[in-house]
Amino acid sequence: MIMPVQISGKKMLLGGEWVGRDQMIEVRDPQDNSLIDSVPAASSEDMIRCIEEAKEGAKIAAAMPVHERMRVINAAADYIETHKEEYSVIIAKEGSKTIREASKETTRCIQTLRISAEEARRINGETISFDQMPGSENRIGYYYRFPIGIIAAITPFNDPLNLVAHKVGPAIAAGNAIIVKPATVTPLSALLLAEAFAHAGLPPKVLSVVTGYGHEIGDVLVTHPAIRMISFTGGLEAGENIVRKAGLKKISMELGSNSPVIVLEDADLQEAVESTVSGAFWAAGQNCLGVQRIYIQESIMAAFQKEFVTLTEQYIVGDKQLQETDMGPLINEREAKRVQALVNEAVEKGADLLTGGNRTGAFYSPTVLANIPENCRIAKEEIFGPVALLYPVKDLDHAIQESNSVDFGLQAGIFTKNIEKAHQAIAQMDVGGIMINDSSDYRIDAMPFGGVKKSGLGREGIKFAIQEMTEPKVVCFKLSDRS
């Protein structure tokens, strides 16, 4: 019999200990504002203490042999797999995802950890030919990679388990200590991940999950000189603020996008419609890869628009815990009102509302706009909500020009059967990834993931995160030239 997962006494994991505090933060279900649980509101003093404990944790982590890192990470994955249903329910309760979406996230988290364990064995260096330089014929050597120390991970609400795993798994695989500051509205999933690692036998002080308000503990974490790297996933404004404050640290950031998808006249229309509808409304559109701008060749614009609106209107919006539900609420009513304001501004300036545009509490219906004026915010900003924008374009050149006209560049998609046009898009689109005959909303956890322009710095994806979380050390032996 599978025992239900329990949050450890509504406590946070600080320096190897589960601790509570008098001041608590309520965690509420955005669907009905019901209270799910409460977690400690950590103080700045708590974070300072945590960092001091992590200094010892970094030494412990660096000394762990690779096989032990692998064993612990795999054991954590096993624990989550055994308790998959309970983890999925928590994801669906505290966030916006439906139970089907949450179950997929839990599966991905398990995969992320297993890949992390595998990549731990592949942190390799290579030999260096020192004799390439005249006068160095008697030198030989190599480089190897070593852990950087303490990593600060600041994670968002939209993938409250797997995005935490994308930071914790590589950090432990590489031999680092890591402090996680999860989103205030979705801390329970991160605590469950910490519970899995505690159950797996991760040494104390290597991992901390500190719950609290950003204004209270965020600056301490970001500015402390003992923190050697900040791994942040979130909004552009917050990311820029972190960069200004961080000081001399490694920084990895994924800051979102307003992803474009191009649909050419030779595309499989049904496949393109189904993929882009799913890509636009997955997790209520609160997805950094979510389809926002769709550029459709003029000759198929009418047919695509009709099919897209029809499929959108078939989306089932409602109770997140029901298997038949396609889309739940946004993370809170404030966010739903923000999306509503963006749509209303566009409509007031002349955009056509083809379907949707309705809000009830934190719920906002799947919405489709056309004829969007360039002078409205929704045309350039990240919506981070269930809204898709349809644009006609003359040809591929026009579509690429429009796709590149914004300040973001995370991922893109293109639907075409023409290999030359696909390669033109690959070469000319300013993005970190391009999906051919798929929407922008596609990712596997092993691939390099990140963007250009204001979409971020560096790359995630386990192998590539490990590169960011380690440094090369050069070793050179000068040999005696005596025979």
N, C-alpha and C positions, 0 to 999 in steps of 0.2 A: 504493500500500500504506500502510495506517495504521500509524504507528509507535506502539509501546506507550508510554503515559505513565509517566514515571519520577519518583518522589519525588527532589527535588534533593539527592542525596547524603545523605539522612536528615538534612537540615538545616532550620533554621527561617529565616524571612525577617525579618530585624531591621534596620530602618532602611535598606532597599534592598540589603542584602547577605544572601546565604545563608551562615549560619554554623552550625558544629557545636560541641558541648561534650563534655567528657570524661564527664560524668554523663549517662546516657541513660535514657529511659523506654520500656519495652517496650510495644508495641501488640499485643494478643492477640485472636484470634477467640473470641468468647464461646461459640461452638458446641462447640469442642473444646479451647480454651485453647492452640491452636497459635500460635507467634510469627509475626506478619505482618511487622513492621518495628520500628524503634525511632527515637525522635526526641529532640532535646536537652531536657534538664531545665534550663530557664533559671533564672538566679539573680535576686535582687532588683536587683543591679547591672546585669544585662542589661536589665531592664525600665526602670530609670532612664535608661540609655543610649538605649533605644528611644524613650522619650518625648522626650528631647532632640533626637533625629533627627527625630521627628514634628513638632516645632515648625517646622523648616525645610520638612518635607513639607506642612504646612498652608499655608504661603505659596505653595509651588509649585502645590498643588491649586487654591487660590483664584484663581491667575493663569491657569489653564487655560481657554481659551475653550470655550464650550458645545459647539461642533462637535467639539472634540478630546476632551472628556469622552465624548461620544456615540460617537465612533469607537473609543475604547479599550474602552468597555464592550461594544459590539457585537462587537469583535474577540475579547474574552474569551469571549463567548457562542459565537462561531464555533468557537473552539478547543475548548471543551467539547463542542460538538456533533460535531466531527470525532472526538473521543476518547470518545464517550459510553459505549461498552462498558467501557472501562477504568475510567472514573469510577464506573460502576455497580457494577463488581466490587469496588472498594475500599470503597464504601458498604456493600455486603453483607458484606464480610469483617470490617471493624472494628466494625460495629454489629449491630443485631438484625434488620434488614430482609432479606426474601427478595430474590432477584435481580429478581423482577418489581416488588416495591415500590421497590427501589433504582433501577431503570430509570425509574420514574415520577418519583422525586425528581430524578434528573438532568435529565429533561425539564422539570420545574418550575423548576429552577435556571436553565436556559437562558432560559425565559420570564421569570423574575424579572429577569434581567440585561437582556433586551431591553426590558421595560417601563421599567426604570431609565433606559436610554438615551433612550427617548421622553420620559419625564417631565423629563429634564434641560432640554429646550427649553421647558418650561411652568412654570418657576419665575418667576412674574410678580408684579408689584405692581399698584398702581392709583393713579389720581389722587385727591386729597383736596380737598374743597370747603372751603377755609379761610374763605371768605366767609360760611359759615353762622354765624359768630360776629361780632356787631357790632364794628366797629373793625378787622376783618381783611379788608376789601374789597380791599385792595391786596396780598394775599398769594395765591400759587398754589404748588402742590407735589404731591408724590406720595410713595409709599414703594416700596422694592424690598427683596428678601430677599437676605441675604448669609450665607455659610457661617460656622458657629460656631467652627471650628478643629479641635481634635483630639477624636475620638470613640473611646471604649473600648467594644468589643463583646465580651461574654462569652456564649459559645454552648453549647448542650447537645449531648448525644450522640444524641438520637433522630432529628434531621434534620441530619446533620453537614455537608451541603453546602448545601442550600437555605436553611436558617436563617442560615447565614453569609452567603450571597448577599443575603438580605433586609436585612442590615446594611451590607455592603460596597457593593452596587450603589447604593442611595440616597445613601450617604455620598460616594461619588465623583461621582455625578451632581450633588450639591449643592456640590461644591468643597471638601470637607473631607479631612483626613488621618484614617486610622482604624487602630487597633491591635486586632487580634483575639486573644483568649485562648480557644482552642477547648477543648472538654471533653478532659480528660486521656486518656480511654479511646478517643476517636475524633478524633485530630488530623490524620490523613492526608488526609481529604477537604478540610479547610480549607487544608492545604498545597497540594493540587492546585488549589484555586481561586486561590490566590496565584500558582501557576505559570502559570495561564491569563492572569492580568493582567500578569505579567511578560512573557509571550510577546506580549501585545497592545501592549506599549510604554508601560505606565503608568510615569510618572516614578518613580525611586527615592525612598524615604522617605514616599511618600503612603500606602502600605499595608504594614503589618507583621503577620505571624502568628507569635506568640511561644508556643511550647509549654512547658509546665511545670506544676508543682503549684500549686494555688490558694493554699495557705498560704504559699508562697514568693514568688509574684509578684502574687497577686490584690490584696492590700492596697495595694501600691505603685501599681498601676494605678488602683484605685478612689479612693484618697485624694489623688493628686498634683494640685496646683492647676492644672497646665497642661491637664488633661483637662477639657473643657467639657461633655461629655455621656457618660452611661453607658447603653448599650443592652444590656439583660440579658434572657435567656430561660432560665428554670430554675425551681427550687423556691421555695416560699414562704419557708422559713427562710433560705435563702441571700439571697433578695431583701431581706428585712427587715434582714439583717446589712449588706448593701451600703448601704441607705438610712441606717442609723445612722452609717456611716463616711464617706460620700461627701463631705459638706460641700456648698458652694454650687455645685451642678451641675444641668444638666438630666438627668432620669432617665426612661427609658422601660423598662417592665418587663412581661413576659408571664410569669405565675407559675402557670399551670396551672388545673385545675378538676376537678370530678367531674360532668361534663355530664349534664343530664337530657334525656330524650326522652319525649314524651307520645304515646300511641296511643289515639285515640278509636274508638268502636264503628263509625263510618261510614268508617273508613280502609280503604285497599286492604291487606288483611292480608299478602299475600305480599310486596308491595313494602316494607311496614314491617319485616317479619321480615328480609328479605334486607339491607336498608339498615342495620338496627341490629346485625345479626351482623357485618357488615363493619366498621361503625363501632366495635364493641367490641374486635375482635381484630386490627385493622390494626396492623402493627409490634409484635406481641405486646402490644397494649394500651398501649404506651409512647408515648402521643400526648396532647397537652394537650387536644385536641378529642374524644378518645375517648368513646364512649358508656359511661356507667357506671350511671346510674339510669334505668330504663325504667318509666314509669307507664302502666299499661294499664287501660282502662275495664273494670269488673267483668264486663260481659256477654260480652266476648271474651277474658277472661283465660285461660281453659283452652285455647282454640284457639291463641292466640298463644304461650303457654308451650310447648305441644306442638311447634309448628312451629319455634320458636326453638331448643329443645333438639335437635331432629332435625337442623337445619342446622348447629348448633354441632358436633355429633358427626361430621359429615361433613368438618370442617376437617382438612386434611392438615398435620401438624406434623412437621418434619424438617429435612433439609439445605437451608440457605438458598440454595445455588447452583443448586438444581434448579428448573426452570420450574414443575413441578407443585406445589411446596410452597406452602402458604397462610400458614404461620406458622413463624418460627424461634424461637430462644431469647430470653430477656431479656438485658440487656446484660452481666450477670454472675450468678454463682451467689448472691451476697449479695442481689441484688435479687429473685431467684426465691424465696429463703428468706423475705424480707420479705413478699412477696405471700402465700406459703404461710401465714405466721403470721397475717396478717390474715384469711384465709379460715378457718383453724382456729379462731380466736377467735370468729368469727361462728357457726360450726357448733356450737361448744361452748355458745354462749349461746342456741341454738335455731333457727338458720337451717337451711333445707333445702338440701342440696347436690344439685342436679338433674343435674349432669354435671361432669366434670373433677375438679379438686382434687389432681392428681398432679404431682409434681416429679421430674425426673431431671436432676441438675446444674443448668445455667442454664435448662433447659426447664421450662415450667409449662403444663399443658394448658389449653385454653380452658374456662373455668369459669362456671357459671351458678348463682346462689343465689336463693332465694325465702324469704318469711316472715322477713325480716331484722330482728332486734331493733334498736330505736333506740339501745341502749346499747353497741353495738359500734363500733369505730373505722371499719370499712369503710363504715358507713352515712353518715359525715360527711366523711371524709378523701378525698383523691385516691388512688386505688389505683395508678395508673400500671402496670398489668399487665392480663393477659387475663382479666378478671373482669367479668361483667355481673350487675346486681341487678334482679330483677323485682318490681314492686309493683302490687297492684290498687288502683284508685281509683274512687270513686263517679261523679265527673263532672269536667268541666274545672276548675271552681273548686277542687275538692279536689286535682287534679293540679298546678295552678299553686301552690297553697299549699305542697305538698310540695316542688315544684321549687325554690322560693325559700327553703326552710328551712335552707340551708347557707350557709357563709361565702364561697363561690365564685360566679362568674357570668361565665364566658367565652362559651360558646355553648350553644344549646339547639335541639331539634328538636320538631316536632309533625306528626303525621299525621292529617289530617282533610279531608273534602270540603266542609266548611261554612265559607264565607268569613267569617262573623261570628265563629265560634269561633276561627278563625285570627287575626283582628284582636284579639280579646280577649287571646289569648296574647301577641301582639306588644306590646300595651300594658302588660300586667301582669307579664311575666316579667323578672326582674332579671338581664339578661345583656347582653353586648356585641353579640351577633348571634343571630338566630333563623332557622332553616331550616324552611320549610313543605314538608311531604311529603318530607322528607329527614332524615337523622340529623344530630346535632350535628357530625359529622365531615365537614364540607364547607367548602371554602375555595378561592377563587381568589386568586392572588397580587397582584391589583390592588385588592382591596377593603380597606377599613379593618378592621384585625384587633386585637382586644384585649378586655379584660373590665372588669367592675365588681367592687366589694368586694375580696376578697383575690386576685382573678385578675389584678390588675396595674394599671399606670399608663400612660396614653398609648395610641397606636395605631401598629401597623406596617401593612404594605401600602405599596407604593413611594411613591405620591403623599403619603400621610399621614406616612410616615417622613421624607420630605424636608421637610415642614412642621416636624417636630420638630427636624430637623438644620440649620435655617436660622433667622435672626432678621430681623424687619422693621426697616429703617432709614428714618426719615422725613426728607424733604428739603423745605424750605420757602423760597421766594424772596419776599423783601419787595421790592415794586416801588416805584419812585419815584412819589409822588403828584403830581409836577409834570407839567403838561401840556406 
